[in-house]
Amino acid sequence: MGVCGSHLRSYRTTLTTVIVTVAAVSSLQFGVNESYTLAVNVTHAVITAPTQWGALYGLESFFQLVLIEPWEVCPVCNKYVLRVDVPFTIHDTPRVQWRGLMIDTGRHYLPPVVIKRAIDAMAASKLNALHWHLTDDQSFPVCLDAQPDLCRLSQYHDHVTGAPQNYTSAVIRDIVEYATDRGVRIMPELDLPGHSVGLQRGAPALYTNCTSTHKLPDPTTDDFFQLIDSIVGELATLFPDRHFHMGGDEVDTSCWTENPAVVKWMAGKKLTAMGTLGYFQSRIQSILASHRAR
């Protein structure tokens, strides 16, 4: 590898070796040490890091310092050249621990290859958290072994061929593994209790009967919470990250306040509509905690 750039040295050097040293292997979770040191001289580059994740970022920084120089620009160089003069040393540590991007497959089906392409771009940009908004009103495209009807009744279909478009457990595992190899954690999201018409299509009996087009889950029995426990339990085996997003935004509580059975239940528990939302979220939080998520 030649050393060349906007101005040339009076000599040619060849960098032939990249040495990577990792102090300890660590699982990929929020807060893991991602720092590294990259030292480059005329013959070799050395990357040292406390964990393999820091080493990945060190390699990424090194790759970004290498370019292909056209022959007419740098005739004395080899094909691959460094963009800066050597020797140099970089000490790098993230200023922000959560550096994220969100994708929404609840409203728009994204083929796995597209999701992987986004992960590649995240890794190149040193982003480390992919927020995967899995479900919404438009669909429930996640095919779970324990709840196959949810996907069957609310998955996407190709608008031309009619072929189902979904994410099986095998596809999700493959994407998670692909992301982990690039230092990217994935936090799944199930949007509840609003934005859950997609889930309602697969479990209509567990929703409150009301005139709103955005019906809410029935909070008066354990049935819906048992369903969520089953869903979260299976997703927790697919997504190793400890963080799990459960939505909670834009909840139209009028669906509860116009249903006599729910109103009677709220009165018995001395809950307002917003108090009922708090009760719902508390039940969901307990389910997450039982599966070691937060």
Secondary structure, DSSP 8 states (H G I E B T S, - for coil): -EE-SSS--SS-----EEEEEES------TT----EEEEE-SSEEEEEESSHHHHHHHHHHHHHTEEE--TTT-TTS-SEEESS-SSEEEEE--S-S--EEEEETTTS---HHHHHHHHHHHHHTT--EEEEE--BTTB--EE-SS-HHHHHHH-EE-TTT--EE-EEHHHHHHHHHHHHHTT-EEEEEEEESSS-HHHHHH-GGGB---S-SS--B-TTSSHHHHHHHHHHHHHHHH---S--EEE--S--THHHHT-HHHHHHHHHHT--HHHHHHHHHHHHHHHHHHTT--
